[in-house]
Amino acid sequence: MKIPVIKALVESYTKEELSKAEEAIIEEQNPTIEIGGDDEGEQLTHVYAAIQILNAMEDDNVDFKTALREYTGRVRNSIL
């Protein structure tokens, strides 16, 4: 998971565009947007994170850094 890639996605695309990219990756197709990552798995992780962060920013009315911190905290807790 690369934070700069996630940040670029959040700043550049809408949730709808990211959702379409997520679907494309899951269906083993090429997304129509540029997504950084070493492979499809990492690209999917980046898109998913960007969607979750955008949702938090909208739903909780928080800035990117706060939403990112909350997301990475959930990720850390899920793997511990």
C-alpha positions, 0 to 999 in steps of 0.5 A: 500500500503506497500512500502517495498513490492513494492520495493521488487517486483521492485528489483526481477521481470521483467515487464513481470513477474509482468504483468502475476501476475497482470492478474492472480490476476484479473482472481482470480488465484494464481500468480506464483510469491510471492506478499506480501499483506493482500488480493488480492486487496492489492496484485494487488495494489502492482503489479500495483505500481511496474509496473508503477514504472518500467515503469517510471524508464525506460521511464524517466531514473530515480531511484527507489526513484524518480519513487516511489515519482512520483507514490505516488504523483499521488496516493495522487492527485487521492484521494484528 
